Amino acid sequence: MSPLLLMLLSTVCLSLSGFLAKYLEHIVPINVLLMARLIIPAIIMLATAFILRAKLPTFAETKVIGKRSIFIALTQFCFFLALSKLSLIELVVLFSTGPLFIPIIEKILYSSTISRPIVLTLVFSFFGVIVQSGVINGVQFQWGMLLGLLAGFFNACSQVSMYKSSQIKLDPFMINGVSFLIAAILVLPIATLLMPSSTSEFAYWLFPYAAVIGVMGALSVGTQLFRTKAYQRSLSSAELAPIFYLNIFIAALLQAIFFEQKFQLFQVVGLAIIVSACLAYSYARYHSR
């Protein structure tokens, strides 16, 4: 299977997962969606790892994996908090700015250089966020946008920390399964505090949506699996970048069909600036190597 097709499948899984999360947001409590987004992929990937008889990580390896788990937990926590405050397309665009933070994180951690084109795309992107927020037009700033940006930032931290965890000689299903399991354990105390008092009635009321919640969690596995395979078979990340950002347009289409939410002009302009900056960043980063 070609890397372009694999990346397309990953993007579709990502878009549908976000759509289902937004659809369920008015029906299912955020803490349940948060736990499902973490524990379901963990169960699927760990079950696959055990079927493949993958080796268990040592304590030292678990510590390395655990560092990434912290960022996964923070990413999903911010994502689902922002979910109730932003439209689907706004959240998807802000979450997609994650790769823009990677050069800054690498600069802080590894003292790597940042080229001028990448700096320009970063400035351009954050200008788009300001335009989209409506502050220039006198609209009050939405704190949900900050949560969306934080979700993108912590996702970038997760991607950077993935480099060290990828050096561990373990099956990828085991590494990712343990990562999501630890992340689920980290957010469990908060999720428990937000649990309704009448658990039995709550479980009965939630049962009809169990299948949809399960699909949402399973789509996260598809996103990770197809993306990993795509990058393994691709010549460069720039080759796949346009397909990754197709996620934004799929989200816009789903929002127009199912949520019937209209945008103001400044929001459209802001979104266009951010998407353009993300695409420019992908190519600038590739040519700076």
Contacts in CASP RR format, 6 or more apart in sequence:
PFRMAT RR
TARGET T0000
AUTHOR 0000-0000-0000
METHOD contacts of the structure
MODEL  1
MSPLLLMLLSTVCLSLSGFLAKYLEHIVPINVLLMARLIIPAIIMLATAF
ILRAKLPTFAETKVIGKRSIFIALTQFCFFLALSKLSLIELVVLFSTGPL
FIPIIEKILYSSTISRPIVLTLVFSFFGVIVQSGVINGVQFQWGMLLGLL
AGFFNACSQVSMYKSSQIKLDPFMINGVSFLIAAILVLPIATLLMPSSTS
EFAYWLFPYAAVIGVMGALSVGTQLFRTKAYQRSLSSAELAPIFYLNIFI
AALLQAIFFEQKFQLFQVVGLAIIVSACLAYSYARYHSR
1 229 0 8 1.000
2 233 0 8 1.000
3 229 0 8 1.000
3 230 0 8 1.000
3 231 0 8 1.000
3 233 0 8 1.000
3 234 0 8 1.000
3 239 0 8 1.000
3 240 0 8 1.000
4 230 0 8 1.000
4 239 0 8 1.000
4 240 0 8 1.000
4 243 0 8 1.000
6 226 0 8 1.000
6 227 0 8 1.000
6 229 0 8 1.000
6 230 0 8 1.000
6 233 0 8 1.000
7 226 0 8 1.000
7 227 0 8 1.000
7 230 0 8 1.000
7 234 0 8 1.000
7 240 0 8 1.000
7 243 0 8 1.000
7 244 0 8 1.000
8 243 0 8 1.000
8 246 0 8 1.000
9 222 0 8 1.000
9 226 0 8 1.000
10 222 0 8 1.000
10 223 0 8 1.000
10 224 0 8 1.000
10 225 0 8 1.000
10 226 0 8 1.000
10 227 0 8 1.000
10 230 0 8 1.000
10 244 0 8 1.000
11 243 0 8 1.000
11 244 0 8 1.000
11 246 0 8 1.000
11 247 0 8 1.000
11 250 0 8 1.000
12 250 0 8 1.000
13 219 0 8 1.000
13 220 0 8 1.000
13 222 0 8 1.000
13 223 0 8 1.000
13 226 0 8 1.000
14 219 0 8 1.000
14 223 0 8 1.000
14 247 0 8 1.000
15 92 0 8 1.000
15 247 0 8 1.000
15 250 0 8 1.000
15 251 0 8 1.000
15 254 0 8 1.000
16 219 0 8 1.000
17 37 0 8 1.000
17 216 0 8 1.000
17 217 0 8 1.000
17 219 0 8 1.000
17 220 0 8 1.000
17 223 0 8 1.000
18 88 0 8 1.000
18 92 0 8 1.000
18 216 0 8 1.000
18 251 0 8 1.000
19 88 0 8 1.000
19 251 0 8 1.000
19 254 0 8 1.000
19 258 0 8 1.000
20 212 0 8 1.000
20 215 0 8 1.000
20 216 0 8 1.000
20 219 0 8 1.000
21 33 0 8 1.000
21 37 0 8 1.000
21 80 0 8 1.000
21 83 0 8 1.000
21 216 0 8 1.000
22 83 0 8 1.000
22 88 0 8 1.000
22 91 0 8 1.000
22 259 0 8 1.000
23 212 0 8 1.000
23 258 0 8 1.000
24 33 0 8 1.000
24 209 0 8 1.000
24 212 0 8 1.000
24 213 0 8 1.000
24 216 0 8 1.000
25 33 0 8 1.000
25 83 0 8 1.000
25 84 0 8 1.000
27 209 0 8 1.000
28 206 0 8 1.000
28 209 0 8 1.000
28 213 0 8 1.000
29 194 0 8 1.000
29 195 0 8 1.000
29 196 0 8 1.000
30 80 0 8 1.000
30 81 0 8 1.000
30 83 0 8 1.000
30 84 0 8 1.000
30 194 0 8 1.000
31 190 0 8 1.000
31 191 0 8 1.000
31 194 0 8 1.000
31 195 0 8 1.000
32 191 0 8 1.000
32 206 0 8 1.000
32 213 0 8 1.000
33 80 0 8 1.000
33 83 0 8 1.000
33 213 0 8 1.000
33 216 0 8 1.000
34 76 0 8 1.000
34 77 0 8 1.000
34 80 0 8 1.000
34 187 0 8 1.000
34 191 0 8 1.000
35 184 0 8 1.000
35 187 0 8 1.000
35 188 0 8 1.000
35 191 0 8 1.000
36 213 0 8 1.000
36 214 0 8 1.000
36 216 0 8 1.000
36 217 0 8 1.000
37 76 0 8 1.000
37 80 0 8 1.000
37 216 0 8 1.000
37 217 0 8 1.000
37 220 0 8 1.000
38 72 0 8 1.000
38 73 0 8 1.000
38 76 0 8 1.000
38 180 0 8 1.000
38 181 0 8 1.000
38 183 0 8 1.000
38 184 0 8 1.000
38 187 0 8 1.000
39 180 0 8 1.000
39 181 0 8 1.000
39 184 0 8 1.000
40 213 0 8 1.000
40 214 0 8 1.000
40 216 0 8 1.000
40 217 0 8 1.000
40 218 0 8 1.000
40 220 0 8 1.000
41 176 0 8 1.000
41 177 0 8 1.000
41 180 0 8 1.000
41 217 0 8 1.000
41 218 0 8 1.000
41 220 0 8 1.000
41 221 0 8 1.000
41 224 0 8 1.000
42 177 0 8 1.000
42 178 0 8 1.000
42 180 0 8 1.000
42 181 0 8 1.000
42 183 0 8 1.000
42 184 0 8 1.000
44 218 0 8 1.000
44 221 0 8 1.000
45 173 0 8 1.000
45 174 0 8 1.000
45 176 0 8 1.000
45 177 0 8 1.000
45 180 0 8 1.000
45 221 0 8 1.000
46 173 0 8 1.000
46 174 0 8 1.000
46 177 0 8 1.000
46 178 0 8 1.000
46 181 0 8 1.000
48 173 0 8 1.000
49 171 0 8 1.000
49 173 0 8 1.000
49 174 0 8 1.000
49 177 0 8 1.000
52 171 0 8 1.000
52 173 0 8 1.000
54 170 0 8 1.000
54 171 0 8 1.000
54 173 0 8 1.000
54 174 0 8 1.000
55 170 0 8 1.000
55 171 0 8 1.000
55 174 0 8 1.000
56 174 0 8 1.000
57 65 0 8 1.000
57 168 0 8 1.000
57 170 0 8 1.000
57 174 0 8 1.000
57 175 0 8 1.000
57 178 0 8 1.000
61 168 0 8 1.000
61 170 0 8 1.000
62 178 0 8 1.000
62 182 0 8 1.000
64 164 0 8 1.000
64 165 0 8 1.000
64 168 0 8 1.000
65 165 0 8 1.000
65 168 0 8 1.000
65 175 0 8 1.000
65 178 0 8 1.000
65 179 0 8 1.000
65 182 0 8 1.000
66 178 0 8 1.000
66 179 0 8 1.000
66 182 0 8 1.000
67 161 0 8 1.000
67 164 0 8 1.000
67 165 0 8 1.000
68 158 0 8 1.000
68 161 0 8 1.000
68 162 0 8 1.000
68 164 0 8 1.000
68 165 0 8 1.000
68 179 0 8 1.000
69 178 0 8 1.000
69 179 0 8 1.000
69 180 0 8 1.000
69 181 0 8 1.000
69 182 0 8 1.000
69 183 0 8 1.000
69 186 0 8 1.000
70 183 0 8 1.000
70 186 0 8 1.000
71 154 0 8 1.000
71 155 0 8 1.000
71 157 0 8 1.000
71 158 0 8 1.000
71 161 0 8 1.000
72 158 0 8 1.000
72 179 0 8 1.000
72 180 0 8 1.000
72 183 0 8 1.000
73 182 0 8 1.000
73 183 0 8 1.000
73 184 0 8 1.000
73 186 0 8 1.000
73 187 0 8 1.000
74 150 0 8 1.000
74 154 0 8 1.000
74 157 0 8 1.000
75 151 0 8 1.000
75 152 0 8 1.000
75 154 0 8 1.000
75 155 0 8 1.000
75 158 0 8 1.000
76 151 0 8 1.000
76 183 0 8 1.000
76 187 0 8 1.000
77 187 0 8 1.000
77 190 0 8 1.000
78 147 0 8 1.000
78 148 0 8 1.000
78 150 0 8 1.000
78 151 0 8 1.000
78 152 0 8 1.000
78 154 0 8 1.000
79 91 0 8 1.000
79 95 0 8 1.000
79 147 0 8 1.000
79 148 0 8 1.000
79 151 0 8 1.000
81 144 0 8 1.000
81 147 0 8 1.000
82 91 0 8 1.000
82 94 0 8 1.000
82 144 0 8 1.000
82 145 0 8 1.000
82 147 0 8 1.000
82 148 0 8 1.000
82 151 0 8 1.000
83 91 0 8 1.000
85 142 0 8 1.000
85 143 0 8 1.000
85 144 0 8 1.000
85 147 0 8 1.000
86 94 0 8 1.000
86 142 0 8 1.000
86 144 0 8 1.000
86 145 0 8 1.000
86 148 0 8 1.000
87 255 0 8 1.000
87 259 0 8 1.000
87 261 0 8 1.000
88 251 0 8 1.000
88 254 0 8 1.000
88 255 0 8 1.000
88 259 0 8 1.000
89 248 0 8 1.000
89 251 0 8 1.000
89 252 0 8 1.000
89 255 0 8 1.000
89 263 0 8 1.000
89 271 0 8 1.000
90 132 0 8 1.000
90 145 0 8 1.000
90 267 0 8 1.000
90 271 0 8 1.000
91 148 0 8 1.000
91 151 0 8 1.000
92 247 0 8 1.000
92 248 0 8 1.000
92 251 0 8 1.000
93 132 0 8 1.000
93 248 0 8 1.000
93 251 0 8 1.000
93 271 0 8 1.000
93 274 0 8 1.000
93 275 0 8 1.000
94 129 0 8 1.000
94 145 0 8 1.000
94 148 0 8 1.000
94 149 0 8 1.000
94 151 0 8 1.000
94 152 0 8 1.000
94 274 0 8 1.000
95 148 0 8 1.000
95 151 0 8 1.000
95 152 0 8 1.000
95 155 0 8 1.000
96 152 0 8 1.000
96 244 0 8 1.000
96 245 0 8 1.000
96 247 0 8 1.000
96 248 0 8 1.000
96 274 0 8 1.000
96 275 0 8 1.000
96 278 0 8 1.000
97 125 0 8 1.000
97 129 0 8 1.000
97 149 0 8 1.000
97 152 0 8 1.000
97 274 0 8 1.000
97 278 0 8 1.000
98 152 0 8 1.000
98 153 0 8 1.000
98 155 0 8 1.000
98 156 0 8 1.000
98 159 0 8 1.000
99 156 0 8 1.000
99 159 0 8 1.000
99 278 0 8 1.000
99 281 0 8 1.000
99 282 0 8 1.000
100 121 0 8 1.000
100 122 0 8 1.000
100 125 0 8 1.000
100 156 0 8 1.000
100 277 0 8 1.000
100 278 0 8 1.000
100 281 0 8 1.000
101 152 0 8 1.000
101 153 0 8 1.000
101 156 0 8 1.000
101 157 0 8 1.000
102 156 0 8 1.000
102 159 0 8 1.000
102 160 0 8 1.000
103 112 0 8 1.000
103 114 0 8 1.000
103 118 0 8 1.000
103 122 0 8 1.000
103 285 0 8 1.000
104 114 0 8 1.000
104 122 0 8 1.000
105 156 0 8 1.000
105 157 0 8 1.000
105 160 0 8 1.000
106 112 0 8 1.000
106 160 0 8 1.000
107 113 0 8 1.000
107 114 0 8 1.000
109 160 0 8 1.000
115 284 0 8 1.000
115 288 0 8 1.000
117 280 0 8 1.000
117 284 0 8 1.000
117 287 0 8 1.000
117 288 0 8 1.000
118 281 0 8 1.000
118 284 0 8 1.000
118 285 0 8 1.000
118 288 0 8 1.000
120 284 0 8 1.000
121 277 0 8 1.000
121 278 0 8 1.000
121 280 0 8 1.000
121 281 0 8 1.000
121 284 0 8 1.000
122 277 0 8 1.000
122 281 0 8 1.000
124 273 0 8 1.000
124 276 0 8 1.000
124 277 0 8 1.000
124 280 0 8 1.000
125 273 0 8 1.000
125 274 0 8 1.000
125 277 0 8 1.000
125 278 0 8 1.000
125 281 0 8 1.000
127 273 0 8 1.000
128 269 0 8 1.000
128 270 0 8 1.000
128 273 0 8 1.000
128 274 0 8 1.000
128 277 0 8 1.000
129 145 0 8 1.000
129 149 0 8 1.000
129 270 0 8 1.000
129 274 0 8 1.000
130 136 0 8 1.000
131 266 0 8 1.000
131 269 0 8 1.000
131 270 0 8 1.000
131 273 0 8 1.000
132 145 0 8 1.000
132 266 0 8 1.000
132 267 0 8 1.000
132 269 0 8 1.000
132 270 0 8 1.000
132 271 0 8 1.000
132 273 0 8 1.000
132 274 0 8 1.000
133 139 0 8 1.000
133 141 0 8 1.000
133 142 0 8 1.000
133 145 0 8 1.000
134 141 0 8 1.000
134 266 0 8 1.000
134 267 0 8 1.000
135 141 0 8 1.000
136 266 0 8 1.000
137 266 0 8 1.000
139 266 0 8 1.000
165 175 0 8 1.000
165 179 0 8 1.000
166 175 0 8 1.000
168 175 0 8 1.000
172 228 0 8 1.000
176 224 0 8 1.000
195 202 0 8 1.000
196 202 0 8 1.000
230 240 0 8 1.000
231 237 0 8 1.000
231 240 0 8 1.000
234 240 0 8 1.000
236 286 0 8 1.000
237 282 0 8 1.000
237 285 0 8 1.000
237 286 0 8 1.000
238 282 0 8 1.000
238 283 0 8 1.000
238 285 0 8 1.000
238 286 0 8 1.000
238 287 0 8 1.000
241 278 0 8 1.000
241 279 0 8 1.000
241 282 0 8 1.000
241 283 0 8 1.000
242 279 0 8 1.000
245 275 0 8 1.000
245 278 0 8 1.000
245 279 0 8 1.000
248 271 0 8 1.000
248 275 0 8 1.000
255 261 0 8 1.000
263 271 0 8 1.000
END
